[in-house]
Every structure is written in C-alpha cells, then in structure tokens.
Amino acid sequence: MVHKNNSSGRTSPRRNVLLALAAFVIVIAGIRAAEAILVPFLIALFLAVICYPVILWFSRKGIPVWAGVLVLVGVIILLEMALASLIGSSVTSFSRNVPLYQARLKNVYVDIVLWLESHGIEKMDPVKEFDPTSIMPIAATMLRQLAGLLKNTFFVLITLIFILFEAGGISAKLQAVFMGREDTLDNYAKILGGVNRFLGIKTLTSAATGILVATWLIILGVDYPLLWGVVAFLLNYIPTIGSIIAAVPALLLALVQLGPTAMGVCAVGYFIINITISNFIEPRFMGDGVGLSALVVFLSMAFWGWVLGPAGMLLSVPLTMSVKIAASANPRMEWVAIMLGSNAEAHAILSRAAKERKRGKGKDLN
C-alpha cells in the first residue's frame, strides 16, 4: 500500500494542536519543577519593570545608572524590612490567638443557627454544616507563607540589581537581534509598555487601597489593622477576587471582636474603598487596553497558584496580561487576546467592524 506524501510539507491541523498541547504540558511541568528558582526571578523581573521608569527619570536628571539602582535597591530593602517585621510580628500574634478567635466565631455561629431555628428555619447541625471557624487557620497559614516569602528576598534583590543594570542596554540588544523586523520589535515594546503601565498604576492604587483599609480598621478598632492593610495592598493585584479574599479575615475578626454591627460597617468600608478605586480611579488612568474577564482572572489565579504557589497567585494577572498583550500583537493569535479580554472589548471590536462595513458600503455606493 502506497502512502501519499504531503508535498507541501505541512502537518495536519490536528497534529499541530496535539503538538502544541504536548509542548504546553512539558513547559508547565518544567515551570513547576523550577519553581524555587523561577518565582524569585519573576518577582525580581516585575519589580524591575516597576522600577525602570524611575531609573530613566534619574538618567534624565544626570544621575548615573549605578547610583539610581543603589538608591532604588536601598529603598526596596528598607520597605521589605519594614513589611517583614510588621507581618512577622503580626502573624505570630494572630496565629497565637487563632484558637481564641475560633472559639468566639463558633459561639457566634451557634447563636445564628439557634436564632434561625427560633424563626422556623429548618434545623442545621453546626458540626455537619460548613464550619466558618476553619477560615481562621487557613488565613494564618496563608499569612505565614506570605511572611516567609518576604523574608527570603536575597536572591530577588541580587537578580533585581543585575536586571536594572542590564535594562539600559536591552533596547539596543533587541534592535540588533530584530534588525529589519520592526514589527517584532514593536510587539516587544508593546508588551513591555503594557506590563509597565499596568504594574505602575496597579502598585499606586494598591498602596492607596492598603492605606485606606488600614485607616478604616484603625478607626473601627479591629485588631492588626496594619497587617490587613498590607494584605489588601498585595491581594489588590488580583482584580475583584483579591479584594474579596483580603476582606474575609478582617470581617470575621470584626465579627468576633466587635459584633455584627461592626462587621457590617467594616464591610461597607471595604466595599466603598474597592469600588471607588477599581471602578473609577483605575479605569481613568489605566484605560481598557489590559482588561481581563472576571472568569479569566479567577482561572489564571487558580492556574498560576497551582503552578507557582502563593507568589503565582499574586503574579497571575501580570503574567496573563503579558500573554494577552503578546497575543494581541500577533494577528494569528489575536483570537486568544479576545477570549482573554473582557466582554466590553469584544463588543468594541464588533462595533468597530460594523462601522467599517458601513463605511465600505458607503464608498461602494459612491
């Protein structure tokens, strides 16, 4: 039996899909295996993206690159030491008080169940139903992992220093590599510019969120307000979902410490702060170019958290956004960017296409 060779040398679409899936699985397995090295490198890389505009500003002011890098690294070390000290002491105290908070939360839960039963609602067994007291140990575990992540930053700082020193020559290297391929160079510049803009604006808005949350909790008298402010700052890098996760431990603590009314007031404060920043301030400065759908945000957080651990959850949106920008810059992969983007972006594309069709029909009639 004679098999006909594919004279064009092209592989079938089905084989291409299988090869792409196999390559994807191998890459993800490699990333998981290299997590210990890759996570500090990614953190250093995203810090470098945030710091690079400051280095450029120093250069325009006549300050040497090495001096600007040393100043930035010094500031980062001081901030890291302050955060590590704050989180470390607060996490230790919070973990020590977890059994007390669990007992109080259990009593509150039983009181709620008894109140519901007294109003004719079907009887619920507090032991068999969802136990909200399990959230406290989970929160303590996550905070300990966060504190450990902040303390192990030596490799991050060393990598950051080398990246910043090399940053000035990256543009020339890319131009030399992609000489004659300006479209590819523009794609890389678009990716870097989009990630830089996102991380810069997100860092400022996250800092504002953390400060406002800490201030609100201080006013209410909730324990560990600075700790919950830092948690709100870090988790605000995860849109929508991050602010909800950050609010849960503080709200439960307000419930067991100050009562249901204080918990409601605390929830209102969280809601106003996050809605104001995420729905009004961020879109005004960030625009719609890096929008991701809520489903993609959730799935990317779960995926990168599974691949890279807690750091992957914090970096999930910048990583996914980088993929989206890279896909949007390639006409063959633009459909990936559309699927990752928000519904508003899809409607905007359809609207532009409809206007172009109308414009084309108008030219034909003329």
DADAGI-V311849 format. One record per helix or strand of 2 or more residues. SS is the DSSP state (helix for helix, strand for strand). FROM is the first residue (numbers start at 1). LEN is the number of residues. Records with the same first field share a line. If there is no record, write none. Layout:
SS=FROM-LEN  FROM-LEN
//
This chain:
helix=13-21  35-26  65-54  134-18  154-24  182-39  225-11  241-18  260-27  294-15  310-19  331-10  343-23
//
